[in-house]
């Protein structure tokens, strides 16, 4: 199957599928947090504060991580790394939680399902611009991206350090694993599980530990078929090493917070409903 990027122009401005899905991802993640806040009888507007912090910190962190690995200017339409976005968004959300006087453990609990859902929608955007795909494959669902970033041609993949079959012309477009869609499926399943576990008897923050464990496993596995050139320890990539760290951190959080401790978020600070009028 051959797939082309989703792009169109409105009043001279180029709109990409990635940009659309990034916006959708943040809006839907905010909506999921609003539902949970309403269920708990807390101020749903706190979700907007979290989303704004996540957008600013996430995009800045993703760009800075990319620059640290590859160089380039700070302001550019391309070059975002998910782990950098996670770290930047995490720091910004923690800062916002502290500023709004919302217990950080509760903020972690609130954002866990929303993170998985928003990440899944963001990966749809990656697919729509043909970025973050996998290595060549002969499987029937392999996809060709002749205008990908970069294109899945023999020449482009070779320059990227990806092994390709011998005897092919440099301009031939190869079918690759659509790893973006693999991640979409895994992350949606992750969201479903986390959403169901909201009512599980545990201390606040435990759900975030579950998220870290699951996302660490998901990214570690998908990296084996990702088209990458950042091998760090033998066959393992930088993302896989980071995944292991997240997994270990998640296990520690789950162990620490596995039993209810009587913590109940109070409707005060950023969780307090605004006065009428």
N, C-alpha and C positions, 0 to 999 in steps of 0.2 A: 504494500500500500504506500502510495506517495502522498505526503501531506505538506501543505504550504502554510506559512504564517498568516494569522488573522490580523490584518492591518487595514485601516481606512483613514481618510482625511476628512476633517470637519473644519470648515472655515480656515483652511491652510494649516491646521494642526493635525499631525499624525497621531492617530489613536491605535494602540496595540492591544491585542488580547490579554497580554500580561498586565498592562495598566488597568484594564477593566476588571480583571479578576482580583488584582490587589485591592482595589476599592471594594469589590464585593466581599472579599475575605474579611476585611476589617469591619464592614457593616454587619455581616452575618455573625461574626464572633461577638460583636457588641450586643446584638440581639439575643444571643444565647446567654450572655451574662445578665442581661436585663430580666430574662425569664427566671433565672435562678434568684436574683435579688428580690423580685416580686414574690416568689414562692416563700422566701424567708421573711417577707414583710419589711424589707429594707429599701432604701432609696435607689431606684433603678438608674438614676442619673450618674451614679458613680461609674457605671460601665462606660459612659462617654469619656470620663477622665482617663480611664485605663486605655481606651482605644487611642486617644490622642497621644498619650505617652508611648504606647506601643508603636504607633506610626512613626513618630519622630525618632525615638530611640532605635527602633528596629531598622529603619532605612539607613540611618547614620552608621549604626554598628555594622550592618551588612556591607556598606560601601567601604568602611575603614578596614574591615577584615580582608576584603578583596584587594584593596590597595597594598596592604601588608604582604599579601602573597604574590601579587602580580605587578604592583606599581600602577601609575596612572594618576590623572587628576581627581580631585575630590568630587567635583560635580560632573556627572556623566549619566546618560540614560541607561547604560549597561553596567554590568559588573557588580552583582550582589551575591553575597554568600550567606546561606541560611544560618549557619552557626554564629556568624557575626551579628546577624539580625536578632537571633535569640538572645545573645549576650547584651546587645545594646537595648533591646526592648525590655529585657529582664531588669536591667539597671534603672531604666526610665520608669518602669511600673513600680518598682520598689521605692524609688524616690517619691513618686506621686502618692503611693499608699502612706508613706511617712508624713508627707505634707498634708494630706487630707485626714490624718489621724485615724486611719483604718488599720487594724491589726494586719501585719504582713502575712501571717499564717492564713488568715481568712482570704486575703487577696490571692495567694497561691491556690487555695482551694477553689476559688471562684473562676480563675482563669484556665485551669487545667483542661476541661472539655473544650472551651472556646479556642484554645491554642491548637488543638488537634483539628478542629473544624476549619479554622482559618488557614492553617497550613495546607490542608487538603485542597481548598479552593485556590490557594496560591500556586500549587503544583499544576492545577489545570491551566493557569496562566503560563507556566513554563512550557507546557505542551503546546499551547496556542502560538508561542513564538519559537518553538523548536529548540529550546535550550535544555541543558541538564539531561540529555538522553544517554543511552547505554552503548555498549560495544556491539559490533556487528553480530548478526544472528541469522540463521536460516529458518527460524521458527515461523509458522504461518502468520503470526500477528506482528512480525517485524515491520518497521515503518521506515520509509526513506524521507529524508528532510533535505531536499536540494537547495533550500534557502534557509537552512538552520543556522544556529550560532555556535560553532561554524557549521557549514554544510556537511552532510555525511558522505562526502566524496573520499576517495582513496587518498588523495593528496592531503586534504585537510585533516583527516583522522591520523595519517602517518605523522604529520607535523605535530600533532597533539600527543604523540607517543602511544597511540592505540595500535595494537596488532591487527593487520588486515591480511586476507588471503593473498598468496603470491600470484604473480602473473596478470594482475588487473591493471587497466589503464588509470592514470592519475585522476581523470575526470569522471570516472564511473561512480555513481551514487549507490551506496550500500544501504541495505536494510539494517536497522539497529533495534536494540531493545527499547521500547517506549517506557523507560524507567519512571518518567513523570506519572504515567497512568498506574504503574505498580504502586507508587507511593500514594496516589489518590485513593486507591482501593484500601490500602493498609491504614491510612490515616482516618478514613471514614469509619472503618471498623473500630479503630481506636476511640474515636469520638463516641460511637454507640456504646462501647463498654464503659467509658468514663462517665457518660451521661447517666447510665443505669446505676453506677456505683456512688452517685451523689448522696443517696439515702443510706448507704452502708454505714454501719456503726464504727466510726473511727474519729480520731482527733483531727481538728482543722489543719490542713496542710498535707495530710496523708495522700489525698487524691493527686496532688502535684508530684509526689514521689512516684505514684503509679505511672503518671504521664512520662516522667523522665526515663523510667525503665522501658516503657513501650517504645518511645521514640528513639531511644538508644539502640534497641534491638532492631527496629525497622531500618534505621539509617545504616547500621553496621552491615546488615544483610544486603541491602540494595546496592551498596558500594561495590560489591563483587562484580556486578555487571554494569556499573557506570563507566562511561568513557572519561577517564581521569588521567592526569599526569602528575599527581602530587603524592606518589608513594612515599611513605615516611619510614616505616619499619618493615622492610621486606615487601611482602605483598599487600601490606595494610596502608591505607591512605590516612591523611591527616584527619579526615572526617570520621574514620573508624576509630582512631585513637580518642578523638573527642567523644564519640559515642560511648566508648567504654567508661570514660570519666562520668558522663551523664548517668549511665546505668548504675555505677557504683554509688553515686550521690543519691539516686532515686531509691535504691535498696536501703540505704542508711535512713532516709526520710521515712520510708514505709515502716521500718523497724522501730524507729523512735516514736512515730505517731499512730501506731496500729490500733491502740486502744483509746476509747473515748476518755477525755480528761475534764469534761464539764465545761469546756470553752464554748461560749455562745456569743456571737457578734452582737453588740448592742447598737441600736439606732442612734448613733451619735457621730460627730465628726462628718466625714464624707458620706456616711451611710444614713444620716438623718434626713428625713423628708424636708423639703424647703417649705417655709411658711407660706400659707395662701396669701395671694395679693401682692 
